[in-house]
Amino acid sequence: MVKLRSQDTEIKTDVISKQTALQIGLQIERLVAALDNQDLSQLQTMAERLKRVAEKNQIESIAQKSLQLQEAVTSKGELLNVLCTAGELIDLCRETQSIWLTKNEQADSASEETELVAS
């Protein structure tokens, strides 16, 4: 298992499957749209969905940030805080997808090298 640290977060790369990366990608698009529209109701819904996906796949950093976004929206706090938290969640989601892509590119390269050596 490889753990990557980014800022104050840790992402376990062995728990990120292709399906998880795709689910997160779909949620990113919707979260960005809600953020652009400053749609607090949709931000709340997207935070709930991302939290479920993250908890199911043991991606603690996204689950925690999703919960923070839910709390920021629910508390009817300052809009700037809500928008900043949503932006941080989007960044975490993109980073998680990037990690999955990097991990799989490395696996593909290793597989190709093994095939070349075997031939």
N, C-alpha and C positions, 0 to 999 in steps of 0.2 A: 504494500500500500504506500502511496505517495501522498503526503499532505503538503499543500501549497498554502502559503500565508500571503495575504494581501492586506495591507494596512493592519487592522486589528482582527481580521477574520481568518478562519482556517477552513479550507474546503478539502474534504477527503475525496480524492479522485477515484477511488475504487467503488464508490457508491453511485457514481453518475453513469447511468445507462443511456443508450441512444434515445430510448423512449422518454426518459426524464429530460434530456436536453431538448427534445422536440416539444414536450409539454411546456417547459420553461420558455422556449422561444415563442410559442403561441401566446402565452400569458404576457410576455414582454410587449408584444405588439398592442395588445388590448390595454395594458397599463400605460403605455406611452400615449395612446389615444385619449385615455381618461385624464392623464396629466395635462396634455395639450388643451383639453376642453375644461380643465379645472373642475371636472365632474367628481365631486366628493363621494357620491353614492357609488359610482362605478369604481373609484379608487378603493373604497371599502370592500366591494365585491371581489376585485382582483387580488387584494391583499389576502382575503380569506382563501381564495383558490390557490394562490402561490404558497400560502402557509400549509395547506393540506398536502400539496405536491411535495413540498420540502420536508415535511414531517414524515410522510410515507417513504421518502427516499433518503432520510437521515442527513439532510443538508441543513444543519443547524443555523448557519449564518443567515440563510434566506428565511427560514422559519422565524428567527428572532426579529429580523428587520421587517418582515410582513406583519408580525404582531405589533411592532412599534408603529407602523403605518396605521393599522386598525385602531390603535389607541389614540393616535393623533387625530384621526378623523372623528372618532366617537366622542372625544373630549371637546370637540368643536374648538380646538386650539387655533392658534394663529395660522393663517393660510400658508405663510412662508414656511413654517415648520413642516406642515403637511407636504408641501411641494418638495422641500429638501429631502425629507424622508423617502418620498416616492422616487426621487431621483437616485438616492443611494440604493434603494431596492433594485431599480433598473440596472444600475452599475453592477451590483452583485450577481444578478441574473445573467447579464452579458458575460461577466467573468467566468461564471460557472459553465456556460456554453463554450467559451473559449478554451477552458481547461479540458472539457470533453473532446473538443476538436484536436487540441494539441496531443492529448493522450492517444487518440486513435491514429493520428498521423505518425506518431512515433512507433506505434504498434505495427502499422502498415509498412513503415520503413524497415523495421526489424524483420518482418516477415519476408519482405523482398530481398533483403540481404541474406537471409537464411536460404532462400530459394536459389540465389546466385551461387552461394558457396556449395550447395548440394549438387548443382549442375556441373 
